[in-house]
Amino acid sequence: MYGRTIIFTLLASSLWSVIEAAVTSLNTKGVIRHFFKSSDNSGFIVEVFSDQDEAGKSLEVLKSVQSLKEQAMAKVTVIEGETR
């Protein structure tokens, strides 16, 4: 199994609609995704994949959240790793 956690802080709470449009909880073969709102302007997304190759194919959420960072609208931290 391989996991990715995306932790973000929005610089404007009005961006929640953008995040919610881009991120939905998911549980399909090979991918599990959960979206958590931890405060008015921060949250995190946890994705679990069957393996690293599957994670490499599923980058749409990561790209969406990172695009907010590139526009100086959010702070984003990404942590990835596999279970042992």
C-alpha positions as CSV (number, residue, x, y, z in Angstrom):
1,M,0.0,0.0,0.0
2,Y,1.1,3.5,-0.7
3,G,-0.3,6.7,0.9
4,R,-0.4,10.4,0.2
5,T,-1.5,13.1,2.6
6,I,-2.1,16.6,1.4
7,I,-2.3,19.2,4.1
8,F,-3.4,22.7,3.2
9,T,-4.2,26.1,4.6
10,L,-6.4,28.4,2.6
11,L,-5.5,32.1,2.6
12,A,-9.2,32.9,2.0
13,S,-12.0,30.8,3.4
14,S,-14.0,31.6,0.2
15,L,-11.7,29.0,-1.5
16,W,-13.6,26.1,0.2
17,S,-15.9,25.9,-2.8
18,V,-12.9,25.3,-5.1
19,I,-11.5,22.6,-2.8
20,E,-14.9,20.9,-2.4
21,A,-15.4,20.9,-6.2
22,A,-12.0,19.3,-6.8
23,V,-12.0,16.8,-4.0
24,T,-14.6,14.2,-3.2
25,S,-14.3,11.2,-0.9
26,L,-13.7,8.1,-3.0
27,N,-13.5,4.3,-2.4
28,T,-13.0,2.4,-5.7
29,K,-10.7,-0.4,-6.6
30,G,-7.1,0.6,-5.9
31,V,-7.9,4.1,-4.4
32,I,-9.4,5.3,-1.2
33,R,-9.7,9.1,-0.6
34,H,-11.0,11.0,2.4
35,F,-11.3,14.8,2.7
36,F,-11.2,16.5,6.2
37,K,-11.9,20.1,7.1
38,S,-9.9,20.7,10.3
39,S,-10.7,24.5,10.8
40,D,-12.3,27.4,9.0
41,N,-9.3,27.7,6.6
42,S,-7.4,24.4,6.8
43,G,-7.9,20.8,6.0
44,F,-6.2,17.6,4.7
45,I,-6.8,14.9,2.2
46,V,-5.7,11.3,2.7
47,E,-5.3,9.0,-0.3
48,V,-4.5,5.3,-0.1
49,F,-3.4,3.5,-3.2
50,S,-2.7,-0.2,-3.9
51,D,0.9,0.7,-4.9
52,Q,3.1,3.6,-5.9
53,D,2.4,3.1,-9.6
54,E,-1.4,3.6,-8.9
55,A,-0.5,6.8,-7.0
56,G,1.5,8.1,-9.9
57,K,-1.6,7.6,-12.1
58,S,-3.9,9.5,-9.7
59,L,-2.6,13.0,-9.6
60,E,-5.7,15.1,-10.3
61,V,-6.4,16.1,-6.7
62,L,-2.8,16.8,-6.0
63,K,-2.5,19.0,-9.1
64,S,-5.8,20.9,-8.2
65,V,-4.6,21.7,-4.7
66,Q,-1.1,22.6,-5.8
67,S,-2.5,25.0,-8.4
68,L,-4.0,27.0,-5.6
69,K,-0.5,27.2,-4.0
70,E,0.9,28.4,-7.3
71,Q,-1.6,31.2,-7.3
72,A,-0.6,32.2,-3.8
73,M,-4.0,31.2,-2.5
74,A,-3.0,28.4,-0.2
75,K,-0.1,26.8,1.6
76,V,0.2,23.1,0.7
77,T,2.3,20.3,2.2
78,V,2.4,16.8,0.6
79,I,3.6,13.7,2.4
80,E,3.9,10.3,0.6
81,G,5.1,6.9,1.5
82,E,4.5,3.2,1.6
83,T,3.7,0.8,4.3
84,R,6.3,-1.8,5.5
